[in-house]
Amino acid sequence: MSGLLDLVVKAHGGIERWNAVRAIEVTFNFTGALLELKGFPGHWRPTAFIDAREPRTVLEHIGGDDRRWVFTPERVWIERPDGSLVEERGSPRAAFKGHERSTPWDHLHLTYFLGYAMWNYLTAPFLFTRPGFKTRELQPHSESGETWRVLEVTYPDDIPAHCSVQLLYFGEDGMLRRLDYVTDVLGGVAAHYCYDPKNFDGLTIPTFRRVVRRTPEGPKLAGPTSFSLDYSHLRVINQ
């Protein structure tokens, strides 16, 4: 690991602690202008179960019913509590081809987006220690009266993410402050801020996130919030 990545992993709980984790259960509130644009207005409060070892997320309580919305990189589906299938889609990322920002989503588009996004948010920064990831430290960045260290992360092809190269900004304490990326599945150029880190059974995790539009002049912090989420309950499930 690079010196910065080593610092960051230790600040978030350490690789030994992470290796003892099997899954994370989180209930979260989310809303935003992006969801309204895609046909899902209002506030949502699902529960997600994140597999710590492979990209897999199971979402429950979306829309107030008892169905499960399941994400994997190669297939997404919605099932009833007894496991019977409601609908499914293979090669789910390809289903976004040709989309513009105003193109509405169906339930399976939302399953894929939320599934890979939540999986990435809750497995980082430990995810970056896996084979195939490339990291390098860039020049520091000044914002909010602080100097943040900047880590460029290049994802391997088999890990679904917003985009293949992202910039992550960390404070002196090693905690994540901001991410910059382009959301390939909808073309958004984002600055994603992280706040209020808390300790959960040895893992330190930001509990509030706000995503805003990023321009060449900088993030539009005074503009509309594209996406926000906060964790109302989080449980670490050990091996």
C-alpha positions in Angstrom: 0.0 0.0 0.0 1.0 3.6 -0.5 1.8 5.7 2.5 -1.4 7.6 2.3 -3.5 4.5 1.7 -1.9 2.8 4.7 -2.8 5.9 6.9 -6.3 6.0 5.6 -7.0 2.3 6.1 -5.7 2.5 9.7 -7.9 5.6 10.4 -11.0 3.7 9.3 -10.3 0.7 11.5 -7.4 -1.2 10.0 -7.2 -4.1 7.6 -7.2 -6.8 10.3 -10.5 -5.5 11.6 -11.9 -5.3 8.1 -10.8 -8.9 7.3 -13.0 -10.1 10.2 -16.1 -8.5 8.7 -18.6 -10.6 6.7 -21.3 -8.0 5.9 -22.7 -4.6 6.9 -26.3 -3.9 7.5 -27.4 -0.2 7.1 -30.7 1.6 7.2 -30.4 5.0 5.5 -32.4 8.0 4.4 -31.9 9.3 0.9 -33.3 11.9 -1.4 -32.2 14.4 -4.0 -32.7 16.2 -7.2 -31.2 13.3 -9.1 -33.8 10.9 -7.8 -36.6 13.3 -8.8 -35.2 13.6 -12.3 -35.1 9.8 -12.6 -38.7 9.3 -11.5 -38.2 8.6 -7.8 -39.1 11.7 -5.9 -39.4 12.1 -2.1 -37.6 10.6 0.8 -36.7 6.9 0.9 -35.6 4.8 3.8 -34.4 1.3 2.8 -32.2 -1.2 4.5 -29.1 -2.5 2.6 -27.1 -5.6 3.3 -23.6 -5.3 1.9 -21.3 -8.3 1.3 -17.8 -7.4 2.5 -16.1 -9.8 0.1 -17.8 -9.5 -3.3 -20.0 -6.9 -5.0 -23.4 -7.8 -3.8 -26.1 -5.7 -2.1 -29.6 -6.7 -1.0 -32.0 -3.8 -0.5 -35.2 -4.1 1.5 -38.2 -1.8 2.3 -38.0 0.3 -0.8 -41.4 1.7 -1.5 -42.9 0.3 1.6 -43.3 -3.3 0.4 -41.6 -6.5 1.5 -39.8 -7.3 -1.7 -36.0 -7.6 -1.9 -34.0 -5.7 -4.6 -30.7 -7.6 -5.3 -27.6 -6.2 -7.0 -24.7 -8.1 -8.5 -22.5 -6.9 -11.3 -23.9 -9.3 -13.9 -27.5 -9.5 -12.8 -30.1 -7.5 -10.8 -33.5 -8.7 -9.7 -36.4 -8.2 -7.5 -37.8 -11.1 -5.5 -40.6 -11.7 -3.0 -39.8 -12.9 0.6 -40.2 -16.5 -0.5 -37.6 -16.1 -3.2 -39.9 -16.1 -6.1 -38.9 -13.8 -8.9 -40.7 -10.5 -9.7 -38.4 -9.2 -12.5 -34.7 -9.4 -13.4 -32.1 -8.0 -15.8 -28.9 -9.4 -17.0 -25.9 -7.2 -18.0 -27.5 -4.4 -16.0 -24.9 -1.7 -16.7 -25.6 -2.0 -20.5 -29.2 -1.0 -19.8 -28.0 2.6 -19.2 -26.5 2.9 -22.7 -27.9 5.9 -24.6 -29.3 7.5 -21.4 -29.3 11.2 -20.8 -29.7 13.0 -17.5 -33.4 13.3 -18.1 -33.9 9.6 -19.1 -36.2 8.0 -16.5 -35.2 4.9 -14.6 -37.2 1.8 -13.8 -36.8 -0.2 -10.6 -34.0 -2.3 -12.0 -32.0 0.7 -13.0 -32.4 2.0 -9.4 -31.4 -1.4 -8.0 -28.1 -1.4 -10.0 -27.3 2.2 -9.1 -28.0 2.0 -5.4 -26.5 -1.5 -5.2 -23.1 -0.7 -6.5 -23.0 2.8 -4.9 -23.7 1.6 -1.4 -21.4 -1.4 -1.8 -18.5 1.0 -2.8 -19.3 3.5 0.0 -19.2 0.9 2.7 -16.3 -1.1 1.6 -13.9 1.9 0.9 -11.1 2.4 1.7 -10.4 -1.2 2.5 -11.6 -2.1 -1.1 -8.5 -0.3 -2.5 -6.1 -2.8 -0.9 -7.5 -5.6 -3.2 -5.4 -6.9 -6.2 -6.0 -4.9 -9.3 -6.5 -1.5 -7.7 -3.9 1.2 -8.5 -3.4 4.2 -6.2 -1.1 7.2 -6.2 -1.0 10.4 -4.1 -1.4 13.7 -5.9 -0.7 17.3 -4.8 -2.6 18.4 -1.6 -5.8 20.4 -1.9 -6.9 23.3 0.3 -10.6 23.6 1.2 -12.7 24.6 4.2 -9.6 26.0 6.0 -7.9 22.6 5.9 -5.3 20.9 3.7 -6.5 17.6 2.4 -4.3 14.8 1.0 -5.5 13.5 -2.4 -5.5 9.9 -3.5 -6.1 8.9 -7.1 -7.7 5.5 -7.3 -8.0 3.5 -10.5 -10.5 0.6 -10.4 -10.0 -2.8 -12.1 -12.5 -3.7 -14.7 -14.4 -6.3 -12.6 -15.4 -3.8 -9.9 -18.5 -1.8 -10.7 -18.2 1.9 -9.7 -19.3 5.4 -10.7 -16.2 5.5 -13.0 -12.9 3.9 -13.3 -10.7 6.7 -11.9 -11.7 8.7 -8.8 -10.1 11.3 -6.6 -10.5 11.0 -2.8 -9.6 13.7 -0.3 -8.6 13.0 3.2 -8.0 15.2 6.3 -5.0 15.1 8.6 -6.9 12.5 10.6 -7.0 10.2 7.6 -10.8 10.5 7.3 -12.6 10.8 4.0 -13.7 14.4 3.3 -14.7 14.3 -0.4 -14.7 12.2 -3.6 -14.6 13.5 -7.2 -16.0 11.3 -10.0 -18.1 11.2 -13.1 -21.2 9.0 -12.8 -20.9 7.0 -16.0 -24.5 5.6 -15.9 -26.0 9.1 -16.0 -23.2 11.5 -17.0 -23.1 13.5 -13.8 -19.8 15.3 -12.8 -19.9 15.1 -9.0 -18.2 16.3 -5.8 -19.3 14.0 -3.0 -18.8 15.2 0.6 -18.6 13.0 3.6 -19.4 14.1 7.2 -19.9 12.9 10.8 -17.7 9.8 11.0 -18.7 7.4 13.8 -17.2 4.2 15.1 -19.2 1.0 14.6 -17.6 -2.0 16.3 -14.1 -0.9 15.4 -14.9 0.5 11.9 -15.0 4.3 11.4 -17.6 5.2 8.8 -19.0 8.6 7.5 -22.7 8.7 8.4 -23.8 11.6 6.2 -23.1 12.2 2.5 -24.0 15.0 0.1 -23.4 15.0 -3.6 -23.3 18.3 -5.6 -22.5 19.2 -9.2 -18.8 19.9 -9.9 -17.8 22.4 -12.6 -14.4 23.7 -13.8 -14.8 26.5 -11.3 -15.3 24.1 -8.4 -18.2 22.3 -6.6 -21.6 24.1 -6.5 -22.1 23.8 -2.7 -24.8 26.5 -2.8 -26.7 24.7 -5.6 -29.2 21.9 -5.4 -28.2 18.6 -3.8 -28.0 15.9 -6.4 -28.1 13.1 -3.8 -27.9 13.0 0.0 -28.0 10.1 2.4 -27.6 9.6 6.1 -27.3 6.4 8.1 -29.9 6.0 10.8 -28.8 2.5 11.8 -25.6 0.5 11.0 -24.6 -2.9 12.2 -21.3 -4.7 11.5 -21.7 -8.5 10.9 -18.6 -10.4 11.7 -17.3 -13.7 10.2 
